Amino acid sequence: MKVIGKVATVIGIIACSALLPFAGLMALISPMIFDAPGSTKHPLGWIFFLLSVASPAALLFLLVFLIRLLTKERRDKEKTAV
């Protein structure tokens, strides 16, 4: 992996780590979308609800993927050294 790729991966890890608490908070308060009477019948509310609930899982998946991508080169070097 080139230096630019490593820098971009580290920046992605930092960004995901910083956004994860906010995404969790957004998922916790997302049921308030349905507080108003009749709001469960609007499809846009359901789309926003599903996206806000899925965002922490997507960020966690991306964070794990970026960390594995960053450490892949190190694991490959260890395999070839043995």
Stockholm file with secondary structure:
# STOCKHOLM 1.0

chainA/1-82         MKVIGKVATVIGIIACSALLPFAGLMALISPMIFDAPGSTKHPLGWIFFLLSVASPAALLFLLVFLIRLLTKERRDKEKTAV
#=GR chainA/1-82 SS CCHHHHHHHHHHHHHHHHHHHHHHHHHHHGGGGGCSTTGGGCHHHHHHHHHHHHHHHHHHHHHHHHHHHHHHHHHHHHHHHC
#=GC SS_cons        CCHHHHHHHHHHHHHHHHHHHHHHHHHHHGGGGGCSTTGGGCHHHHHHHHHHHHHHHHHHHHHHHHHHHHHHHHHHHHHHHC
//
